[in-house]
């Protein structure tokens, strides 16, 4: 008995192809924003779009081009500010205008340059800063005596 496998890429190769395809789609959307006269006054527009694309791809867990509820949940937990499902749904609704349950890249860019969802925007902008403020200790904890206890 022989098993025929199809020639479709699998495993890491399939993931790499999927990521490359997604990056191409996001790059096309970036080009639209670069040509849009509404954003012509934005400083360092191209550099900002590159950073936004990287962040978006980082949190697009299913590689479908949309950030869903679980992706936002993971992002908030990574930032140390876990939210309930209702809070996450409200954040997504603010970004999408209540139209969708997932955040498309276009909605994400519009949010980052616009006034939609101030909370979500601030979280994304200051992600790096929150990592810096929480020092990570390594090694065993310092020795303490009874006088140092509260």
Buried (B, 14 or more C-beta within 10 A) or exposed (E): EEEEEEEEEEEEEEEEEBEEEBEEEBEEBBEEBEEEEEBEEBEEBEEBBEEBBEBBBBBBBEEEBBBBBEBBBBBBEBBEEEBEEEBBBBBBBBBBEEEBEBBBBEBBBBBBBEEBBEBBBEBBEEBEEEEEEEEEEEEEEEEEEEEEEE
